[in-house]
Amino acid sequence: MPNILENPFYYLENFHRVLEWIVERYSDLLSEEESTFIARFPLLPQASRALFVRMVMRKGSLFRASKLVYPEIGDTHAAAAPLLALGWLENDPLLTLEQLFELLHMPEIGAIFRPSLRGKSGPKAAQLEALRLEFPGQFRFSAWYEASGDHLYQILGKPLCERLRLIFFGNFRQDWSEFVLSDLGVYKYEKVEFSPASRGFHQRRDIDDYLALQRCRERFLDNAPAAEVLRELADSAPDNDWLASRRDKLLFQIGQHLEKSGACDAAFAVYADCRYPGARVRAIRVLEKSGREADAFERLGSAWLAPENEAERQQLLRIAPRLRRKLGHARLAATAAAAVPRLDLSLPMPAEPGPVEHLVCAHLTRADAPVYYVENTLINALFGLLCWSAIFKAVPGAFFHPFHRGPADLHCADFQRRRARDFEACLAQLDTQQYRATILDNYAAKAGIESPFVHWDMLDGQLMCLALDCIPAAHLKKWCERILLDIKANRSGFPDLIQFWPAEKRYNMIEVKGPGDRLQDSQKRWIDFCASHDMPVTVCYLQWLEGKP
């Protein structure tokens, strides 16, 4: 493992890498403020740059000088002086009582406010509440706490740096720690060729729309009134499919919130204007809840003509008989599902609680027929290893920084179409014996590299060999094709266990349900798919010998 800490300014070098990357690829999208910052930053003394980056990478915007002690920076006040001159830091800023409490320890609170607290004790929150009315204004840190012997700085450039982080990563999910964790080898990423044209944002409006959506999302999570958030969202209609899908996802979440709150009319209005998967079914359910069965049935009929995916079709099939019954329509004959073998087990209740899947796995495993707990990992891994070259192909817009776990368009509707020939070539190997070599070669060569399909800690060489020996290539091909139809939905729902009979070159997948548990929709879809294609699958229902736990 490389010792990146041998360079005490490793974090500063990483920050410079981000700025250089942005200038190279996004200079035409930058605001005047962002361009000015990027031009001025390298001209500062090293200690000043390092102090600024330390503050950017830490939580919050207020920092006591006593908490900014770094050997490589030296004198904090000297390093801060050029930043103060540029207006990137503020010296001794005004603070509310709440902000002050965030900075102080309990003994310090007692030393400052002892007369006002009059002997009151308790946690910080209680003491803050006791002081609110007496200290409603804002004062500088030096006025609040004259005897501190400390100094307070506020970083003012953090919002700008957050925008630069967004431009580099294309999201707010990843942060500056990606560099360190990658350098330490905690995370490894596939090396993909980047062209200067490979970038997440193509026009300035994309960045501004993302920030506007993020503000709406944060307000919603902070329990702002849904009507206010919806008004803000109504003003943003991103001219970008990826951002439009983010907007639809937020609309769907707001619709769910309104539905749970009993505001069915408002929830329906949100769902009806939302293209996020599942919104159409929720609109039908809300109409049904509101007693508008005829309207719900009309929408169900329209949806049935072109279901958006298997999940919607499954839900429509569940809703339709109920609506037909309520409306007095004739009952339709049910379509018989493929028969699925059932295994009923009664086992002693374990002394210590734990996953029932592991208990059944240990009970069923035999020397000549081992059982593995794999759930959603094994089949996804076989798919991911076989199709590694297609998944990580440098399609424009799919990769635009060095820390991609997978392509940015993985869940887009045209993901497979944009790589159709590549996936076709990968799956064609299943018609020969080449697929085994490809999977095993990638298992060795790509070990530990982040992938949206391969969870390395759930795999070992023995499991891989057993799977390739016992699972027919035709079955694996069917699974791969179904995953590609709807990656987001079909990566989950696989049975929990798989049992191999190496001598007979066969396998069986086993879904485990503990007492009182039942099959989820995604599990039903995979089980039905396997059963309809003559793939061995069993549902195991476990009961305790002593009764309910």
C-alpha positions in Angstrom: 0.0 0.0 0.0 1.6 3.3 -1.0 2.3 5.7 1.8 0.8 8.9 0.4 1.4 10.6 3.7 5.1 10.8 2.9 4.0 13.9 1.0 2.4 16.2 3.6 0.7 18.3 0.9 -1.0 15.3 -0.8 -4.4 16.9 -0.3 -3.2 20.2 -1.9 -1.8 18.3 -4.9 -5.2 16.5 -5.3 -7.0 19.9 -5.2 -4.7 21.2 -7.9 -5.4 18.1 -10.0 -9.1 18.9 -9.9 -8.5 22.5 -10.9 -6.3 21.5 -13.8 -8.9 18.9 -14.9 -11.7 21.4 -14.9 -9.7 24.0 -16.8 -8.8 21.4 -19.4 -12.4 20.2 -20.0 -14.8 22.8 -18.7 -13.2 26.2 -19.2 -16.0 27.3 -21.5 -18.7 26.6 -18.8 -17.1 28.4 -15.9 -18.5 31.6 -14.4 -16.2 34.7 -14.0 -16.0 34.0 -10.3 -14.9 30.4 -10.8 -12.3 31.3 -13.5 -10.9 34.1 -11.3 -10.5 31.7 -8.4 -8.8 29.1 -10.5 -6.4 31.7 -11.9 -5.5 33.2 -8.5 -5.3 30.1 -6.4 -1.9 28.8 -7.7 -0.3 32.3 -7.1 -0.8 32.1 -3.3 1.9 30.9 -0.9 1.9 27.2 -0.4 1.0 27.4 3.2 -2.0 29.6 2.4 -3.2 27.2 -0.3 -2.8 24.3 2.0 -4.8 26.0 4.8 -7.6 26.9 2.4 -7.9 23.3 1.1 -7.8 21.9 4.7 -10.8 24.1 5.5 -12.6 23.2 2.3 -12.3 19.5 3.0 -13.5 19.8 6.6 -17.1 20.0 7.7 -18.6 23.4 8.2 -17.3 26.9 7.5 -16.3 28.2 10.9 -12.9 27.2 12.4 -11.1 28.1 15.6 -7.4 28.7 15.0 -6.6 26.2 17.7 -8.2 23.5 15.6 -6.2 24.5 12.5 -2.8 23.2 13.6 -1.0 21.4 10.8 2.8 20.9 10.9 3.2 21.3 7.2 1.4 24.7 7.3 3.1 26.2 10.3 1.8 29.5 11.6 -2.0 29.5 10.9 -2.4 33.3 11.2 0.5 33.9 8.7 -1.0 31.4 6.3 -4.5 33.0 6.7 -3.3 36.6 5.9 -3.3 36.3 2.0 -6.7 34.6 2.1 -8.1 37.4 4.2 -6.7 39.9 1.8 -8.5 38.2 -1.1 -11.8 38.0 0.8 -11.7 34.2 0.8 -11.7 34.1 4.6 -13.4 36.4 7.1 -11.7 37.3 10.4 -13.7 37.1 13.7 -17.1 36.8 12.0 -20.5 37.5 13.6 -22.1 34.5 15.3 -25.6 33.6 16.5 -25.8 31.8 19.8 -26.5 28.6 18.0 -23.3 28.9 15.9 -21.3 29.7 19.0 -22.6 26.5 20.8 -21.4 24.5 17.8 -17.9 25.8 18.5 -17.7 25.6 22.3 -17.1 22.7 24.7 -19.3 22.4 27.8 -16.7 23.9 30.3 -16.4 26.9 28.0 -20.2 27.4 27.9 -20.2 27.3 31.7 -17.4 29.8 31.9 -19.1 32.3 29.6 -22.8 31.9 30.6 -22.6 30.8 34.3 -24.5 33.9 35.6 -27.3 33.5 33.0 -27.6 29.7 33.5 -27.8 30.2 37.3 -26.6 26.8 38.1 -28.6 25.0 35.4 -27.0 21.9 34.1 -27.8 19.5 31.4 -26.9 18.7 27.8 -25.9 21.4 25.3 -29.3 21.5 23.8 -31.0 22.3 27.1 -28.5 25.0 28.0 -29.0 26.6 24.5 -32.7 26.6 24.9 -32.4 28.3 28.3 -30.3 31.1 26.8 -32.1 31.8 23.6 -34.3 34.6 24.8 -31.5 36.4 26.6 -29.1 36.4 23.7 -31.1 36.8 20.4 -28.5 38.8 18.5 -25.2 38.2 16.7 -21.8 39.1 18.1 -18.3 38.4 17.0 -16.5 35.5 18.6 -14.1 37.8 20.4 -17.1 39.5 22.0 -18.8 36.3 22.9 -15.7 34.8 24.5 -13.1 37.5 25.3 -11.0 35.2 27.5 -10.7 32.3 24.9 -7.2 33.1 23.8 -8.4 31.7 20.5 -9.3 33.1 17.1 -12.1 32.4 14.7 -12.0 32.2 10.9 -14.9 31.7 8.5 -14.2 30.3 5.0 -16.2 32.2 2.4 -15.2 30.2 -0.7 -16.8 27.0 0.2 -19.9 27.3 -2.1 -17.6 28.0 -5.0 -15.5 25.0 -4.2 -18.6 22.8 -3.9 -19.5 23.9 -7.4 -16.1 22.9 -8.6 -16.5 19.5 -6.9 -19.8 19.1 -8.7 -18.2 20.0 -12.1 -15.4 17.5 -11.5 -17.5 14.5 -10.2 -20.8 15.3 -11.9 -22.5 14.6 -8.5 -22.4 15.6 -4.8 -22.3 12.0 -3.7 -18.5 11.8 -4.2 -16.1 14.1 -2.4 -12.4 14.9 -1.9 -11.8 11.6 0.0 -12.0 9.7 -3.3 -8.4 10.8 -4.1 -7.0 9.6 -0.8 -8.9 6.3 -0.7 -7.8 5.6 -4.3 -4.1 6.4 -3.5 -4.2 4.2 -0.4 -5.7 1.3 -2.5 -8.9 1.2 -0.5 -10.8 1.7 -3.8 -9.5 0.7 -7.2 -11.1 2.1 -10.4 -11.0 0.8 -14.0 -8.7 2.9 -16.1 -10.7 4.3 -19.0 -9.4 6.5 -21.8 -10.8 10.1 -21.5 -11.0 12.5 -24.4 -11.2 16.2 -23.8 -14.8 16.0 -24.9 -15.7 13.5 -22.1 -17.5 15.6 -19.6 -20.6 15.4 -17.4 -21.9 18.8 -18.2 -22.2 20.3 -21.7 -23.5 23.7 -21.0 -23.6 26.1 -18.1 -27.3 25.7 -17.7 -26.7 22.0 -16.8 -24.7 23.0 -13.8 -27.2 25.7 -12.7 -30.1 23.2 -13.1 -28.3 20.6 -11.1 -27.7 23.1 -8.3 -31.3 24.2 -8.4 -32.5 20.6 -8.2 -30.1 20.0 -5.3 -31.5 23.0 -3.4 -35.0 21.7 -3.9 -34.0 18.2 -2.7 -32.3 19.6 0.4 -35.3 21.7 1.2 -37.6 18.7 0.8 -35.4 16.6 3.1 -35.4 19.5 5.6 -39.2 19.2 5.7 -40.0 22.4 3.8 -43.7 22.5 2.7 -44.1 20.3 -0.3 -46.1 23.0 -2.1 -43.2 25.4 -1.9 -40.7 22.8 -3.2 -43.1 22.0 -6.1 -43.4 25.6 -7.0 -39.6 25.8 -7.3 -39.5 22.6 -9.3 -42.1 24.0 -11.7 -39.7 26.7 -12.6 -36.9 24.2 -13.5 -37.4 22.1 -16.6 -33.9 20.8 -17.4 -33.1 20.6 -21.1 -31.1 17.5 -20.3 -32.4 13.9 -20.1 -30.2 13.0 -17.2 -31.2 16.0 -15.1 -34.8 15.6 -16.1 -34.7 12.0 -14.7 -33.3 13.5 -11.4 -36.1 16.0 -11.3 -38.7 13.2 -11.9 -37.1 11.1 -9.1 -37.6 14.0 -6.7 -41.1 14.6 -7.9 -41.8 10.9 -7.2 -40.5 11.2 -3.7 -42.6 14.2 -3.0 -45.6 12.3 -4.4 -44.9 9.5 -2.0 -44.7 11.9 0.9 -48.0 13.5 0.0 -49.7 10.1 -0.4 -48.5 8.9 3.0 -49.7 12.2 4.5 -53.2 11.5 3.1 -53.1 14.4 0.5 -54.3 12.1 -2.3 -55.4 14.9 -4.7 -52.0 16.6 -4.4 -50.2 13.3 -4.7 -52.1 12.4 -7.9 -51.2 15.8 -9.5 -47.5 15.1 -8.8 -47.6 11.5 -10.0 -49.5 12.4 -13.2 -46.8 14.9 -14.1 -43.9 12.6 -13.3 -42.1 10.2 -15.7 -40.2 8.3 -13.0 -40.7 4.5 -13.1 -43.5 3.6 -10.8 -45.2 7.0 -10.9 -48.0 5.8 -13.3 -48.9 2.9 -11.0 -48.9 5.2 -7.9 -51.3 7.6 -9.8 -53.7 4.7 -10.3 -53.4 3.6 -6.7 -54.1 7.1 -5.5 -57.2 7.4 -7.6 -58.4 4.1 -6.2 -57.7 5.2 -2.7 -59.8 8.4 -3.4 -62.7 6.3 -4.6 -62.2 7.3 -8.2 -62.2 3.7 -9.5 -63.5 4.5 -13.0 -60.7 7.0 -13.5 -58.2 4.5 -12.1 -59.4 1.8 -14.4 -59.1 4.0 -17.4 -55.5 4.9 -16.6 -54.8 1.2 -16.0 -56.1 0.3 -19.4 -53.8 2.9 -21.0 -50.8 1.7 -19.0 -51.5 -2.0 -19.9 -51.1 -1.2 -23.6 -47.4 -0.4 -23.0 -46.1 -1.3 -19.6 -42.9 0.5 -18.8 -41.2 -2.6 -17.4 -41.9 -6.0 -15.8 -42.4 -4.4 -12.4 -45.3 -2.2 -13.7 -46.9 -5.1 -15.5 -46.8 -7.1 -12.3 -48.4 -4.3 -10.3 -51.1 -3.7 -13.0 -52.0 -7.4 -12.9 -52.4 -7.1 -9.1 -54.6 -4.0 -9.3 -56.8 -4.9 -12.3 -58.9 -7.7 -10.6 -59.6 -5.5 -7.6 -60.8 -2.6 -9.8 -62.9 -4.8 -12.0 -64.6 -6.2 -8.9 -65.3 -2.7 -7.5 -66.7 -1.6 -10.9 -68.8 -4.7 -11.4 -66.9 -5.9 -14.4 -66.7 -9.6 -15.3 -63.9 -11.5 -13.7 -61.1 -12.5 -16.1 -59.6 -16.0 -16.0 -56.2 -16.0 -14.2 -53.1 -17.1 -16.1 -51.4 -20.0 -14.4 -47.9 -19.3 -13.3 -45.1 -21.9 -13.9 -44.9 -24.4 -11.1 -42.1 -23.8 -8.6 -40.9 -26.6 -6.2 -41.4 -25.9 -2.5 -39.2 -27.0 0.4 -40.6 -26.9 3.9 -38.0 -27.0 6.7 -38.5 -27.2 10.4 -35.3 -26.4 12.3 -34.4 -25.8 16.0 -34.4 -22.1 16.8 -30.8 -20.9 17.0 -29.4 -19.7 20.4 -28.2 -16.5 18.8 -30.2 -14.4 16.2 -28.8 -14.4 12.7 -29.8 -14.5 9.0 -32.1 -17.5 8.3 -30.4 -17.8 4.9 -27.1 -18.8 6.6 -28.9 -21.3 8.8 -30.5 -23.0 5.9 -27.3 -22.9 3.9 -25.5 -24.7 6.7 -28.3 -27.3 7.0 -28.5 -28.1 3.3 -24.8 -28.2 2.4 -23.1 -31.5 1.9 -19.6 -32.6 1.0 -20.8 -33.7 -2.4 -23.3 -30.8 -2.9 -22.0 -27.5 -1.3 -24.4 -24.6 -0.8 -23.4 -21.0 -1.1 -25.1 -17.8 0.1 -25.0 -15.6 -3.0 -28.3 -13.7 -3.3 -27.7 -10.9 -5.9 -24.0 -11.4 -6.2 -23.1 -14.5 -8.2 -25.2 -14.0 -11.4 -24.5 -10.3 -11.5 -20.7 -11.0 -11.1 -20.8 -13.6 -14.0 -22.5 -11.0 -16.1 -20.2 -8.2 -15.1 -17.0 -10.2 -15.7 -18.2 -11.6 -19.0 -19.3 -8.1 -20.3 -16.6 -6.1 -18.6 -15.3 -4.6 -21.9 -18.7 -3.5 -22.9 -19.6 -2.0 -19.5 -16.4 0.0 -19.3 -16.3 1.0 -22.9 -15.4 4.7 -23.2 -18.7 5.8 -24.7 -18.9 9.6 -24.8 -20.4 11.0 -21.6 -20.1 7.6 -19.7 -16.8 8.4 -18.0 -15.5 11.9 -17.3 -13.3 11.6 -14.2 -11.0 8.8 -12.8 -13.3 7.6 -10.0 -16.2 6.0 -11.8 -17.5 2.8 -10.2 -19.4 2.3 -13.5 -20.7 4.2 -16.5 -22.7 7.4 -15.7 -25.5 6.2 -18.1 -25.8 2.8 -16.5 -29.5 3.3 -15.7 -30.4 5.2 -18.9 -32.9 3.8 -21.3 -30.3 3.7 -24.1 -27.4 2.1 -22.1 -27.6 -1.2 -23.9 -28.4 0.3 -27.3 -25.3 2.6 -27.2 -23.1 -0.6 -26.8 -25.3 -3.1 -28.6 -22.5 -4.6 -30.7 -20.2 -4.9 -27.7 -22.8 -6.7 -25.6 -23.7 -8.9 -28.6 -20.0 -9.9 -28.9 -19.8 -10.7 -25.2 -22.9 -12.8 -25.1 -21.9 -14.6 -28.3 -19.1 -16.2 -26.3 -21.8 -18.2 -24.5 -22.4 -20.1 -27.7 -18.8 -21.4 -27.5 -16.5 -22.2 -24.6 -14.8 -18.8 -24.8 -17.0 -17.3 -22.1 -15.3 -19.4 -19.4 -11.8 -18.0 -20.3 -13.1 -14.4 -20.4 -14.8 -14.7 -17.1 -11.9 -16.3 -15.3 -9.3 -14.0 -17.0 -11.3 -10.9 -15.9 -11.8 -12.4 -12.4 -8.0 -12.5 -12.1 -7.0 -9.4 -14.0 -9.7 -7.0 -12.6 -9.6 -8.3 -9.0 -10.7 -5.6 -6.6 -11.6 -3.0 -9.2 -14.9 -1.2 -8.5 -17.8 -2.5 -10.6 -21.6 -2.0 -10.4 -22.0 -5.8 -10.8 -19.0 -7.5 -9.1 -18.9 -7.6 -5.3 -15.4 -9.1 -4.8 -15.7 -10.0 -1.2 -18.6 -12.4 -2.0 -16.6 -14.4 -4.6 -13.8 -16.9 -4.5 -12.1 -19.1 -7.0 -13.8 -22.2 -5.9 -17.3 -20.7 -6.2 -16.5 -19.3 -9.7 -15.3 -22.7 -11.0 -18.3 -24.5 -9.5 -20.6 -22.0 -11.2 -19.0 -22.3 -14.6 -18.9 -26.1 -14.3 -22.5 -26.5 -13.2 -24.5 -23.7 -14.7 -25.3 -24.3 -18.4 -24.2 -21.5 -20.7 -27.7 -21.2 -22.1 -29.0 -20.3 -18.6 -26.4 -17.7 -18.1 -27.2 -16.2 -21.5 -30.9 -15.9 -20.6 -29.9 -14.2 -17.3 -27.6 -11.8 -19.0 -30.2 -10.8 -21.5 -32.8 -10.2 -18.8 -30.4 -8.0 -16.8 -29.7 -5.9 -19.9 -33.5 -5.4 -20.5 -33.7 -3.4 -17.2 -30.5 -3.1 -15.3 -31.9 -1.1 -12.4 -34.8 -3.6 -11.7 -33.2 -6.9 -12.7 -30.0 -6.7 -10.8 -32.0 -7.7 -7.7 -34.4 -10.4 -6.8 -32.1 -13.4 -7.4 -32.6 -16.4 -5.0 -30.5 -16.4 -1.8 -28.7 -19.7 -2.1 -27.2 -21.9 -4.8 -26.4 -25.5 -4.5 -24.0 -27.4 -6.8 -23.7 -31.1 -7.6 -20.2 -31.0 -9.2 -20.2 -34.7 -10.1 -23.5 -34.3 -12.0 -22.7 -30.8 -13.4 -26.0 -29.4 -12.1 -27.2 -26.7 -9.7 -30.3 -25.5 -7.9 -31.2 -22.0 -6.7 -33.0 -21.6 -3.4 -35.0 -18.6 -2.1 -35.3 -18.8 1.7 -38.3 -17.4 3.6 -38.2 -17.4 7.4 -41.3 -17.5 9.6 -43.8 -14.9 8.6 -41.7 -13.7 5.6 -43.0 -13.7 2.0 -41.7 -13.2 -1.5 -41.0 -9.7 -2.7 -42.1 -8.6 -6.1 -38.6 -8.6 -7.6 -38.1 -12.1 -6.3 -41.3 -13.4 -7.7 -40.3 -12.0 -11.1 -37.0 -13.8 -11.1 -38.4 -17.0 -9.8 -41.2 -17.0 -12.5 -38.6 -16.2 -15.2 -36.4 -19.1 -14.1 -39.3 -21.5 -13.7 -40.7 -20.6 -17.2 -37.2 -21.3 -18.7 -36.8 -24.7 -16.9 -34.1 -23.3 -14.7 -33.9 -25.2 -11.3 -35.3 -23.0 -8.5 -36.9 -23.8 -5.2 -38.6 -21.7 -2.5 -37.7 -22.9 1.0 -40.1 -22.0 3.8 -38.5 -22.3 7.3 -40.4 -22.8 10.5 -39.0 -23.2 14.0 -39.5 -26.5 15.8 -40.4 -24.7 19.0 -42.9 -22.4 17.4 -42.6 -18.6 16.8 -39.5 -16.9 18.1 
